[in-house]
Amino acid sequence: MNNQNLIIYQFKTLYQILKELEKDLKLNVIEIENKQMLESKIRNLNNYLILTKKKSSFKNQLLFNFSSITILKLIEKINVELMRNQFNDQSNIYINNYLINLNAREISNGDLKLSLTEKEINLILYLYKNNNPIKVEELESNVWKYQSDIETHTVETHIYRLRKKLLKIFADDNFIISSKNGYQIK
């Protein structure tokens, strides 16, 4: 089964052409004629591209406004856009109410954004991927790549500064939780 979906929105002629090529394109070609059906369909899809003649408010769409184009050029545009969407989807990680954009190195909540360092992103991701509290020594070893016999307060200092930034921008002092067992994101 193909895992990439090409939705042809309100464009029957193009749907008929691409449906014939579906197996060769290695895409699921789907025809949708109304907004409600489209909303319902994309709610359950991860990897899709909407091909349409009219711009709409949906994400992941390619506006077909070419007066003349070869089928090979169209397929190339579709593949490039699908790859771009997949890359963008892989660079966004949702943690609780936050969106972390790995490419932009920022965390956001609604309209509020905060730039992060690479080390802060690595720290957040490491804590998030583990369901249990993580001890300082493990963070030193796995995030900072320090040897276990080095005495340092790097982890504590970074977490303190990161918490301070999060509190200032998002008024959130519970994003990273500390306990006697270590640090954790719930």
Buried (B, 14 or more C-beta within 10 A) or exposed (E): EEEBBBBBBBBEEBBEBBBEEBEEBEBBBBBBEEEEBBEEBBEEBEBBBBBBEEEEEBEBBBEBEEEEEEEEEBBEBBBEBBEEBBEEEEEEBEBEEBBBBBEEBBBBBEEEBBEBEEEBBBBBBBBBEBEEBBBBEBBBBEBBEBEEEEEEEBBEEBBEEBBEBBEEBBEBEEBBBBEEEBBBBE
